Amino acid sequence: MRVPGDKSISHRALLFGAIAEGSTTIEGLLPAEDPLSTAACLRAMGATISPIRAGEIVHVEGVGLDGLQEPEEVLDCGNSGTTMRLMLGLLAGRHGRHFVLTGDKSLSRRPMNRVAQPLAMMGAAINGRSSGNFAPLAVSGKKLRGAVIGTPVASAQVKSALVLAALTAQGSTTVIEPAHSRDHTERMLRAFGANLEVVGEMGRHISVQPGSTLHGQTVVVPGDISSAAFWLVAGSLVPGAELLIENVGLNPTRTGILEVMESMEARIEVINQREVAGEPVGDLRVKQGPLKPFSINEEIMPRLVDEVPILAVAACFCDGESKITGASELRVKETDRLAVMTRQLTAMGADIDEHPDGLTIRGGRTLRGAALDSETDHRVAMSLAVAALLATGNSTLSRSEAAAVSYPTFWDELERLRR
């Protein structure tokens, strides 16, 4: 099987293609709601992007670094936090132009000051509800100045917004993270021609010199390891299962899930490793077998933050106690994922305690079918689907359509594998 294209890389390929000169072709772009929101915003500002359909190459005609125009309408980011946060960095330096960003009900509750405040250190003017913390957000384009900025959290979205703003700032900018977050922005921007250097311990210092011209590229998007995680857990637990998941991105800033499952003694094999367009890629073979409990903390969290919901499901089937700490970031995702997973798994009979920054899960209890609710979160929806697959009795899942945010064909794929 194959999983959809990596969501993080899909967003960035569209964004960087739009501000490059010339044409960018994107193969394997994720045709899901979040990247579609990014494409719609870019089209509204003058970039030409071909229709995004499953299995088709996407063509982007860039407008250059300063070519994005003031849109006639409000820019709708949908449910996509990546779209909104990266757009803030992209638009803050468009001197003399004005933009308004909005999103759906869920996105309008997600904090944006974590991007707006460090951008203000560069001279950005961003205003919104509750002192600029929540959408809708108004961006008044300014001439930005370079700065040395330490981010309070290890967040690829915050880092990427600052790097995008730095491309047109006056003077160099250095972004310093408390831990190394996913580095798709650094890899891809360098390929497009940005003058960007990663230095310091564990690649936590990113320095950008403005003035470079970006040039259109050919981008091949690998399969999303965050989407593969659902099948890695299901393949480890469904009796008799064996899956081969092809063409999965293995960027070392994203492979925390493989390290944790290795500690659980999951039967996962990485084969056919190669590099495609600057990103490491491989195939993952997984076979069913018993899993041991695990413990994860803030050190590994930046490399598997999206996989915590499905790891919570896996913990229910381990013989012993699993602990998740350092995961307070999950409280400001599409939902409060710690609270939602606790509510939903408890309804199935799981033995789970919720803490301010994590969960304690005592596995070994049989989960029972229940009336479940994704609470509009795509990763919760797919994690609960795996839990329901392994539970005794039938389950129903309300708002299952949330999976389409990152994996439009998830339910079809699940049915195919069950047959």
C-alpha positions in Angstrom: 0.0 0.0 0.0 0.9 3.7 -0.3 -0.1 6.6 2.0 -0.9 10.1 0.8 1.9 12.6 0.2 3.4 14.3 3.2 1.2 17.2 4.3 4.1 19.3 5.6 6.1 19.0 2.4 2.9 19.6 0.2 2.2 22.9 1.9 5.8 24.1 1.5 6.1 23.0 -2.1 3.1 25.2 -3.0 4.3 28.2 -0.9 7.8 28.2 -2.2 6.8 27.6 -5.7 4.5 30.6 -5.5 7.3 33.0 -4.4 9.9 31.5 -6.8 10.6 32.7 -10.3 9.6 30.3 -13.1 7.7 27.0 -12.9 7.5 24.5 -10.1 6.2 21.0 -10.7 5.0 18.9 -7.7 4.5 15.2 -8.0 2.6 13.3 -5.3 1.1 16.4 -3.6 -1.5 15.6 -1.0 -4.9 16.5 -2.5 -6.5 17.0 1.0 -8.3 19.9 2.5 -5.3 21.6 4.2 -3.0 21.9 1.2 -6.1 23.0 -0.9 -6.5 25.8 1.6 -2.9 26.9 1.0 -3.4 26.7 -2.8 -6.6 28.8 -2.6 -4.9 31.5 -0.6 -1.9 31.7 -3.0 -4.2 31.8 -6.1 -6.1 34.8 -4.4 -2.8 36.7 -4.4 -1.9 36.1 -8.0 0.0 32.7 -8.2 -1.1 30.3 -10.9 -1.6 26.8 -9.6 -3.1 24.0 -11.7 -6.1 22.0 -10.3 -5.0 19.6 -7.5 -6.3 16.1 -8.2 -5.2 12.7 -6.9 -2.4 11.2 -9.0 -1.8 14.3 -11.1 1.2 16.5 -11.3 0.6 20.0 -10.0 2.1 23.0 -11.8 2.9 26.3 -10.0 3.8 29.5 -11.8 5.6 31.7 -9.3 5.3 35.5 -9.0 8.7 36.1 -7.3 9.7 36.9 -3.8 7.8 40.2 -3.7 5.1 39.4 -6.3 2.2 38.4 -4.1 -0.7 40.9 -4.6 -3.2 42.3 -2.1 -6.2 40.0 -2.4 -9.7 41.2 -3.1 -11.1 38.9 -0.4 -10.4 37.5 3.0 -7.9 34.6 2.8 -9.6 31.5 4.2 -7.2 29.0 5.8 -10.0 26.5 6.5 -8.8 24.1 9.2 -5.1 24.5 8.5 -2.9 25.9 11.2 0.1 25.4 8.9 -1.5 27.6 6.2 -2.3 30.4 8.6 1.0 30.4 10.5 3.2 30.2 7.4 1.1 32.8 5.7 1.7 35.2 8.6 5.5 35.0 8.0 5.0 35.1 4.2 2.8 38.3 4.2 4.3 40.3 7.1 7.0 41.8 4.9 4.8 42.8 1.9 5.3 46.5 2.5 2.2 48.6 1.9 -0.2 45.7 1.3 -2.9 44.5 3.6 -4.3 41.0 4.2 -6.9 39.4 6.4 -6.6 35.7 7.4 -9.5 33.7 8.7 -10.3 30.0 9.3 -13.0 27.7 10.5 -14.4 27.5 14.0 -11.6 25.1 15.2 -8.7 27.1 13.6 -10.1 30.4 15.1 -9.5 28.9 18.6 -5.9 28.0 17.9 -3.2 30.4 19.3 -1.4 32.6 16.8 0.6 34.8 19.2 3.4 32.2 19.1 4.0 33.4 15.5 2.8 37.0 15.7 5.0 37.9 18.7 8.3 36.8 17.3 7.4 38.3 14.0 6.7 41.6 15.8 10.4 41.6 16.8 11.2 42.0 13.1 8.7 44.8 12.8 5.6 42.9 11.7 2.1 44.4 12.4 -0.4 41.6 13.1 -3.7 42.2 14.9 -6.5 39.9 15.8 -8.9 38.9 18.6 -7.6 38.7 22.2 -4.6 40.9 21.5 -3.8 39.2 18.2 -3.9 35.6 19.5 -6.9 34.4 17.5 -8.2 34.7 14.0 -9.4 36.6 12.1 -6.0 38.3 11.8 -5.2 41.5 10.0 -1.7 41.8 8.5 -0.3 45.2 7.5 2.7 44.6 5.4 5.9 46.4 6.7 9.6 46.7 5.9 11.0 44.0 8.2 14.4 44.0 9.9 16.5 41.0 10.6 16.8 39.8 14.1 18.1 37.0 16.4 15.0 35.3 17.7 14.7 32.4 20.2 11.4 30.6 19.9 9.7 29.4 23.1 8.6 26.1 21.7 10.2 23.7 19.1 7.7 24.3 16.3 8.3 23.9 12.6 5.4 26.2 11.9 6.8 29.1 14.0 10.3 28.5 12.7 9.1 28.4 9.1 7.1 31.6 9.5 10.2 33.5 10.7 12.3 32.0 7.9 9.8 33.1 5.3 9.7 36.6 6.8 13.5 36.7 6.8 13.7 36.2 3.0 12.8 39.9 2.4 13.9 41.5 5.7 16.7 44.1 5.9 19.7 42.2 7.4 20.3 38.7 8.4 18.0 36.7 10.7 18.8 33.8 13.0 16.1 31.6 14.5 17.1 29.5 17.6 14.9 26.7 18.7 14.9 24.9 22.1 14.9 21.6 20.3 15.2 20.5 16.6 11.8 20.5 14.9 11.1 19.1 11.5 13.3 20.6 8.9 11.4 20.4 5.6 11.5 24.2 5.2 15.3 24.4 5.5 15.9 21.5 3.1 13.4 22.7 0.5 14.2 26.4 0.6 17.9 25.7 0.0 16.9 23.6 -3.0 14.9 26.6 -4.3 18.0 28.8 -3.9 17.7 30.6 -0.5 20.8 31.6 1.3 20.1 29.6 4.4 22.5 27.9 6.8 21.8 25.5 9.6 24.4 25.6 12.4 24.8 25.0 16.1 24.0 22.0 18.3 21.6 19.6 16.7 20.7 22.0 13.9 18.8 24.4 16.2 20.2 27.6 14.8 18.9 28.6 11.3 20.5 31.7 9.7 19.0 33.4 6.7 20.6 36.1 4.5 18.1 38.0 2.4 18.5 38.9 -1.2 18.6 35.6 -3.0 16.3 34.8 -5.8 14.2 31.6 -5.6 13.9 29.5 -8.7 11.2 27.0 -9.6 12.0 23.3 -8.9 10.7 19.8 -9.5 9.5 18.5 -6.1 8.6 14.8 -5.4 6.5 14.5 -2.3 7.1 11.3 -0.3 4.4 9.5 1.6 3.5 11.0 5.0 5.0 9.0 7.9 2.3 10.5 10.1 -0.3 8.8 7.9 1.7 5.6 7.8 1.7 5.6 11.7 -1.9 4.4 11.7 -1.1 1.4 9.6 2.1 0.7 11.6 0.1 0.3 14.8 -2.8 -1.5 13.1 -0.3 -3.9 11.3 1.4 -4.6 14.7 -1.9 -5.5 16.4 -4.4 -7.0 14.0 -4.0 -10.8 14.2 -2.1 -12.2 11.2 -1.5 -8.8 9.7 1.4 -8.0 7.4 1.7 -4.8 5.5 4.2 -3.2 3.1 3.9 0.6 3.1 5.8 2.0 0.1 7.5 5.3 -0.5 7.4 6.7 3.1 9.3 9.9 4.0 12.1 9.0 6.5 13.3 12.5 7.4 15.1 12.1 10.7 13.1 15.0 12.3 10.0 12.9 11.7 10.9 9.3 12.6 10.3 9.4 16.3 7.4 7.0 15.7 9.8 4.3 14.4 12.1 4.7 17.4 9.3 4.4 19.9 7.9 1.3 18.1 11.3 -0.2 18.0 11.4 0.2 21.8 8.0 -1.6 21.9 9.7 -4.5 19.9 7.3 -4.0 17.0 8.2 -6.1 14.0 8.9 -3.2 11.6 11.6 -3.4 8.9 12.9 -0.4 6.9 13.8 -1.5 3.3 14.7 0.1 0.0 16.1 3.3 1.5 16.9 6.1 -0.9 16.9 9.8 -1.3 14.4 11.7 -3.4 14.6 15.5 -4.0 16.7 15.9 -0.8 14.4 13.9 1.4 15.2 10.3 2.7 12.6 7.8 1.6 12.0 4.1 2.2 9.5 1.3 2.4 8.2 0.0 5.8 7.3 -3.7 6.3 5.2 -4.4 9.5 4.0 -7.7 10.9 1.7 -8.4 13.8 3.3 -9.3 17.1 3.1 -8.4 20.8 4.0 -4.9 21.9 5.8 -3.8 25.1 4.8 -0.6 27.0 6.7 2.6 26.3 7.7 5.9 27.8 8.2 9.1 25.8 9.0 12.6 27.0 9.7 16.2 25.7 13.0 15.2 24.2 11.5 13.1 21.4 8.1 15.0 21.2 9.0 17.4 18.3 9.7 14.3 16.2 6.4 12.5 16.8 3.9 15.1 18.1 1.3 14.1 15.5 1.6 10.4 16.3 0.7 10.7 20.0 -3.0 9.9 19.4 -2.3 6.6 17.6 0.4 5.8 20.2 -2.2 6.2 22.9 -4.3 3.6 21.1 -1.2 1.3 20.9 -0.6 1.7 24.6 -4.0 0.2 25.4 -2.9 -3.1 23.9 0.5 -3.2 25.6 1.0 -5.5 28.6 1.9 -2.9 31.2 1.9 0.9 31.8 2.9 3.4 29.2 3.7 7.1 29.9 3.5 10.1 27.7 5.0 13.4 29.1 6.1 16.7 27.6 3.1 16.7 25.3 1.4 19.9 26.3 1.6 21.1 22.7 -1.2 18.6 21.9 -3.6 20.8 23.8 -3.5 23.5 21.0 -3.8 21.3 18.0 -7.1 20.9 16.0 -8.5 19.9 19.3 -7.1 19.3 22.8 -5.9 15.9 21.8 -4.9 14.8 25.3 -8.4 15.5 26.6 -10.2 14.1 23.5 -8.2 10.8 23.4 -8.8 10.4 27.2 -12.5 10.9 26.7 -12.9 8.6 23.7 -10.7 5.8 24.9 -12.3 5.8 28.4 -15.6 5.3 26.7 -14.2 2.1 25.2 -13.0 0.9 28.6 -9.4 2.0 28.6 -7.5 2.6 31.8 -6.1 6.0 31.2 -5.1 9.1 33.3 -4.8 12.5 31.9 -2.0 14.9 33.1 -1.3 18.5 32.2 1.4 17.4 29.8 0.6 13.9 28.9 -1.1 10.5 29.6 -0.6 7.4 31.7 -2.2 4.3 30.0 -2.3 0.9 31.6 -2.7 -1.6 28.8 -4.1 -5.1 28.8 -7.8 -4.3 29.3 -10.1 -5.4 26.5 -11.6 -2.4 24.6 -15.3 -2.6 23.8 -17.1 -1.0 20.9 -18.7 2.4 21.8 -20.3 5.5 20.3 -17.2 7.6 19.5 -16.7 11.1 18.2 -13.6 12.5 16.3 -14.5 15.9 17.8 -13.6 17.3 14.3 -9.9 16.2 14.6 -8.5 14.2 11.7 -5.8 12.3 13.7 -8.3 11.5 16.4 -10.7 10.1 13.8 -8.1 7.7 12.3 -6.7 6.7 15.7 -10.2 5.8 16.9 -10.8 3.8 13.8 -7.8 1.6 14.7 -9.0 1.3 18.3 -12.5 0.3 17.0 -10.9 -2.3 14.7 -9.3 -4.0 17.7 -12.2 -3.7 20.1 -14.9 -6.3 20.9 -18.3 -5.3 19.4 -19.2 -2.6 17.0 -18.4 1.1 17.2 -19.8 4.2 15.6 -17.7 7.2 14.9 -19.4 10.6 14.6 -17.7 13.3 12.4 -15.6 10.7 10.7 -15.2 13.0 7.6 -12.5 14.8 9.6 -10.0 12.3 8.3 -10.2 14.1 4.9 -8.0 16.9 6.3 -4.9 14.8 5.8 -6.0 11.4 4.4 -9.0 11.7 2.0 -8.9 7.9 1.1 -8.5 6.6 4.6 -11.8 4.9 5.0 -11.6 3.3 1.5 -8.1 2.0 2.4 -9.3 0.6 5.7 -12.1 -1.2 4.0 -9.8 -2.6 1.4 -7.3 -3.9 4.0 -10.1 -5.4 6.1 -11.4 -7.4 3.0 
